[in-house]
C-alpha cells in the first residue's frame, strides 16, 4: 500500500491512522507526499529516480520546514521504517511518471491519496475551491495509473472554511458520488485507539520540529481528536480568524479515486501540464471562464 499526501505540506500525516490500521492487518505500508520542501538541497544519493526522493531522518534539507523528514524522524522513534518518499512540485505528467516509478519499485497494489481538508472533493463549479492546485495535480496523476486500486480519503471536515470552501457543497458532492456507489463511507478515529494515539504523537512531534511553520490543518485535526470544539487555536498562525474545530474533523471520508476524478470538470485540461505554474494557469482560466458557480449555502441544521 502507498499512502500519499495529495496537497503537499503535512498532508501525509493525515494518512498515519490508516497506515497504523493497515499495519495491524499485516499489510506493508509505504508513505509519500507531494512536497513543499526545498528538495533541490537533497543529495543525489537520496533520489530513487527523477521526481522521487527517499527522505530519511538524516536527509539534508531546510531545518525550519521539512515535513517529510520530520515524519521520518518520528517513524524512527517507533521502530517503523523511517522513509517517506517525496515528490517535488510539478505538473501532472512528471508527477504521474514519478508515481509510476514508485509503484513499480515498491510493487504497490493500492494507492490512497490523503487530503487534509475537503477541497480534493470539489468538482470545479462550487462557490469556493479552496487551494486546489496540488490536490488536483495529484488526483489527475494517480487517476492515470492503471492496474492498481486507487482511493481518496479526506480528513479534516471543516478545516477548509479557512479557505472559503462551502461544506454544504462538499456534502452535495458526496451525495452525487453515493449515487454512483463511489462514496465508500466514513470512519472515526478514536483518540484512545492505537491509530489515534500514533497520529496525535506524530503531530505533536511535528510541531516541535517545525515551530516556525506548524501545520494549521493537522493541529486542528489533532485538537478535534482530543475533543476540542469551536474557535480553538493550536498555533499562532491562525490568529485573527475564526475556526470551527469539531468532531467531524477527526473522521475519514473515503471515495473511489477514478470516479471522483471523472467529476472534476477541468481535470482533463491538466493532463499536458509539466510544472505547477501551468496547473495554476489552467485552474485560473477555468475559474474565469466558467458559468456562475453554485451559490454559497449554509448547512441548514
Secondary structure, DSSP 8 states (H G I E B T S, - for coil): -EEEESSSTTGGGGGHHHHHHHHHTT---EEEEEE-S-GGGS-GGGEEETTEEEE-TT----SS--HHHHHHHHHHHTTS---EEEEES--HHHHHHHHHHHHHHHT-SEEEEEEESSGGG--S-SS---SHHHHHHHHHHHHT--SSEEEEEEE-TTGGGGGT--HHHHHHHHHHHHHTT-EEEEEE--TTSHHHHHHHHHHHHHHHHTTTS--HHHHHHHHHHTT--BS--SSGGGTTS---B-GGGGEEEEEEHHHHHHH-TTGGGGTT--SHHHHHHHHHHHHHHS-----------
